[in-house]
Structures are given as C-alpha cells and as structure tokens.
Amino acid sequence: MTLQNTPEKTVALLNRIMEFELAGVVRYTHYSLMVFGYNRIPIIDWLRGQSAESLVHAQKAGELITHLGGHPSLGIGPLLETHNHDIGDILRESLAHEGAALDCYKSLLAEVEGKSVMLEEYAREMIYAEELHLGEVNKMLRKPGEVGIFSE
C-alpha cells in the first residue's frame, strides 16, 4: 500500500476510529463529572486520564488519515447516555464502548495486513492498548476477592 494507491476503505476505517476515540473523550469527561462519593478523587483522575488517552488516540488516527492524503472527519462516534451514574454502570458502559473501538482496530488490521507495515504496526499497537484497557476495566468490575473474569 503506497500513498498513491491507498484504498478509501482504509481512510474510512481510520475516520471511524477517530470518531470512536473522540466519543471516548466526551464520554470519559462526562463520566468524570458524574462521580460522587468517598472514592471520587481517584476515580475521576482515572476517568480524566482515559479521556486524555482517547484524545491522543484520535490525534494518531487523524495524523495517519492526513498522511494517507485523506480528510479527517469532524464527526463523533456514538454517545450513549443512560443516566445511570453508578460506578459499576459507568464501567460497564465503558467496557461496551471500548469493545466496539477494539473491533474498529481489528477491522483496520484485517484491511491493511500484508499491505502496509506502518498501518499494521499502528493497528497492532492500538489493539494491544485497547485489550489492556478492557482487562483493567474488567478487573475493576470484579468484586473484591474475585479472581474470575467479570461477565454480566
């Protein structure tokens, strides 16, 4: 895959990734504003860190879009507002959002595999980061002392 023959589908996938990550910025910022109780400070710090990380991920995707001669989207991915602001609800919503973002990165990897080392490495790096993040959220959803993976 060279700059001259970059498929539109690759740019479209990168735009979708950018939109999901920008939705993460909004989502995690909103969540950080809605946390109350004794553990508020460490939880909002973590949520704001996730928001900042989502912005960096969106910027990376946007840089690749322009690198490939594409036009970054001004759109934003889906935003779910359940009005449930219990920490468990927030984490479950986060798990669903991050799972959808992970699927976008996997779609990108499938599209560029064997065509662009740069894009393959980017997709693999982001899949790694998203899988780690999903694992951390899963651990946070477990009850103290539970070792088994959280499932609803």
N, C-alpha and C positions, 0 to 999 in steps of 0.2 A: 504494500500500500504506500504509494507516494503522495505527496501533496497534490500532484496533478490528477490523480485518479481516486481521491478519497470519496468513498460512497456517501451519498446523502444520508443513508441509514446510520452510519457511524456518528455523524454530526447530530442527527435526530436523537440518538441514544444518549449522547453527551449532554444535549439540551435537557432531556428528560431527567438525567442525573442531576444536573444543575438545579432544575426546578424542585426536585425532591429535597436536595440539600438546603435550598433556600426556605422551603417549607419547614425544615428542621430548625432553622434559625428562629423563625416565628414561633413554632410550636414550643421549643425549649425556653424561649424568652417568656412566653405566656405562662408556661408551667411554673417557671421560677417566681412569677408574681403571685401565684395562687397557692403557694405552700405556706402553711401555718403550723404552729405547734413547737414543741421543745426542740426538735431536730431541724428546725427551719434553716439555720445558717449553713451547716454542711450540705444539706440537700440543695439549697438554691445555688451554692457555689458549684456543685457538680452539674446542675442543670445549665447554668450560665457557661460553664466550660464546654458542655455539649453544644450549646448554641454557637460559641466561638469556633469550635471544631467544624460544625456544619458549614459555617461561612467560609472557612479555609477550603473545605472540600468543594464548595460551589465555585470558588475562585479558581481552583485547579481545573475543574471541568471547563470553565469558561476560557481559561488560557489555552486549553487543548482545542477547543472549538475554533478560536481565532487562529491558532497555529495551523489548523487544517483549512483555513480560509472560510470558515463558517461564521454565522452571525449568532451570538448568544441570545437566548430567549429572555424576554422580560417577564415571562410567566412564572408562576409559583405552583408547586405541586399541591396535592390535596391537603386540606386542613380540616381535621375532624374536631369539632367542639362538642363534647358530650356533656359538658357542665359537671362532670364528675372530677373532683379535685382531691380526692383521697390519694395519698402517695401510691398505693397499690394500683389504682385506676390509671394514674399518670404513667406509671412504669409499664403497665400492660399496653396502653396506647403507644408508648414509645417502642415497645417490642414489635408491635404490628407495623409501625412506620419504618423502623429500621429494617425489618424483614423485607418490606417492599423495596426499599432502597438497595438492599443486598441483591435482590432479584434483578434490578436495573444494571448493577455492575456485572452480574453473571451474564446477562444478555449482551453487554458490551464485549466481554471476554469472548463469548461464543462468536460474535461478529468479526472480531479482529484477529483471532487466533491464527497464527501462521501467515499473517499479512503485515503486521507491524509490531516489532519488538517493543517499541516505546509504548504503544497503547496496550499491549498485552501486560507489560510490567505495571503500568498505571492501574489497569483493571485488577490485577492480582493483588497489588498493594492495598487497594481500596476494599477488596473482598476480605482480605486479612483483617483490616481495621474494623470493618463492619461486623465480621464474625466475632472478633474480640469484644466489641461493644455489646453485641447481643448476649454474649456469655456473661458479661458483667451485669447487665440488666436482669438476666435470668437469675443470677446469684442474689441480686437484691430482692427479687420476688420470693425467694425461699424463706420459710420460717426459720428462725434461729435454731441451729442444730440439725436442720435437714440437709442431707448431702445430695439427694436425688435431684435431677433436673426438674425445674418448675414446669408444670403444664396445667392448663385450666381445667 
